[in-house]
Amino acid sequence: AQSVAQPEDQVNVAEGNPLTVKCTYSVSGNPYLFWYVQYPNRGLQFLLKYITGDNLVKGSYGFEAEFNKSQTSFHLKKPSALVSDSALYFCAVRDSEDYKLSFGAGTTVTVRA
Amino acid sequence: NAGVTQTPKFRVLKTGQSMTLLCAQDMNHEYMYWYRQDPGMGLRLIHYSVGEGTTAKGEVPDGYNVSRLKKQNFLLGLESAAPSQTSVYFCASSYLAGGTDTQYFGPGTRLTVL
């Protein structure tokens, strides 16, 4: 079985400050981890993924995520948040032995000017 | 390329009515998926298809049926709509079924069942 937890329903930051969105996961095999972003009334857009290799993954729009195997975490980060980063963020995991993608409940990010 | 498109964008049904949601992709992807999104629950997989002519149940399949007669299209049907099926429905597609592949999503269909 595989699962994802996003412990924060909401994250509020000021523009220019660092942004972190937390994600922890549980899988039986090796994890493949994904971050998606959803803007209001839009579909999900792919941000980045971790498959193997370097634990720090860089993605679209200046986002990056760090894979931590010992803590089973894959937190999304951005050094300097923009108002336009305000959206709903989803973490997802797939077990290397499965094809199904499991999503977290989502974290709403609000960046205030 | 249009990517993944969904029809319609919005729909209101009365309890017991039926409808079909259409998903189309122009990326020649083999795999297609239907999800529903409910507040605080993330996305849950309803049905999926690993190729033309094949379908399989996901996490929450009850009350839904699907068909994949053409590779580029994946239809989701509600035979007798219930208020519990009020949700936002997303279609996705991917080139591979698992592993490292990325799923690409459509814009969604907002369905309300009265």
Chai-1 contact restraints between the chains, C-beta under 6 A:
chainA,res_idxA,chainB,res_idxB,connection_type,confidence,min_distance_angstrom,max_distance_angstrom,comment,restraint_id
A,G43,B,F105,contact,1.0,0.0,6.0,A-B,restraint_1
A,G43,B,G106,contact,1.0,0.0,6.0,A-B,restraint_2
A,G43,B,P107,contact,1.0,0.0,6.0,A-B,restraint_3
A,G43,B,G108,contact,1.0,0.0,6.0,A-B,restraint_4
A,L44,B,F105,contact,1.0,0.0,6.0,A-B,restraint_5
A,F46,B,T102,contact,1.0,0.0,6.0,A-B,restraint_6
A,I51,B,T100,contact,1.0,0.0,6.0,A-B,restraint_7
A,Y99,B,A97,contact,1.0,0.0,6.0,A-B,restraint_8
A,Y99,B,G98,contact,1.0,0.0,6.0,A-B,restraint_9
A,F103,B,G42,contact,1.0,0.0,6.0,A-B,restraint_10
A,F103,B,L43,contact,1.0,0.0,6.0,A-B,restraint_11
A,G104,B,G42,contact,1.0,0.0,6.0,A-B,restraint_12
A,A105,B,G40,contact,1.0,0.0,6.0,A-B,restraint_13
A,A105,B,M41,contact,1.0,0.0,6.0,A-B,restraint_14
A,A105,B,G42,contact,1.0,0.0,6.0,A-B,restraint_15
A,G106,B,G42,contact,1.0,0.0,6.0,A-B,restraint_16
